[in-house]
């Protein structure tokens, strides 16, 4: 099995993820605390700028900042005329490779005093452009991102907690244990969970608030790994008409009370649903439930990613699809490393 240059296989990345993330959480906790003491994370809240999975990873951290009363946004790097409009808010560029062309272009268009970045790869062009840079530690990652994605959520989540002298959440130390418990729970259920995708012509991924990023990451994973047309939407947007197209579709919902009601409506009409929730919900015909522990939003996003990774891996296996084979390759989405 071949892999793109510089990457490990999806299976190897998933197998290494628990140990890698455990080390990353410890290192990031210390690094964020040190940079907080240096005064990095003060003043107007950040504007996260990213694309692809990195944009999805910024969802729960953005929610965390807003929940703390700090104005923050996440913006797709490719959707703005340049130079970026003048603002008091720092731009925090998020790119696992550190080479995303659109993200670097936005970051480079503003003054250096407002340039922040979080990357996995280091050194990298984006890291070099940002005086305030945090590295995830050059973690080996798969082409369809696994470890890089979950570590990005962790890094951004800790920054969101630290902004304006916020306290670090001590429960990060328990995340690896919770990941292992979730993997153990999923292990014997994956065939049943993946079954609805075998006959699906498309899939809907729906999430509320901080879980919208998981819906986005899920749709991206299923598009790039098993080539299934998939759409991500916030719960309220989904209810405003988009839900009407259900039929021959699989559905993955992330959330609580409102998503449980949507899951029951869809499954009651005969549409297969996987509900990922911290609520106690009884499964039923066409409704499967993956129960998560009650954890803060950033950690929940990591656990939701673990569910998605396991689900897409088993779906690809059942369909006989080589996870490492990508159909299209582009020469203008990454800048070269000089």
Buried (B, 14 or more C-beta within 10 A) or exposed (E): EEBEEEBBBBBBBBEBBBEBBBEBBEBBBEBBEEBBEEEBBEBBBBBBBBBBBBBBBBBBBBBBBBBBEBEBBBBBBBEBEEEBEEEEBBBBBBBBBBBBBBBBBBBBBBEEEBBBBBBBBBEBBBBBBBEBBBBBBBBBBBBBBBBBBBBBBBBBBBBBBBBBEBEBBEEBEBBBEBBEEBBEEBEEBBEEBBBBBEEBEBBBBBBBBBBBBBBBBBBBBBBBBBBBEBBBBBBEEBBEEBBEEBEEBBBBBBBBEBBBBBBBBBBEEEBBBBBBBBBEBEBEEBBBBBEBBEBBBBBBBBBBBBBBBBBBBBBBBBBEBEBBEEEEEEEEBBBEEE
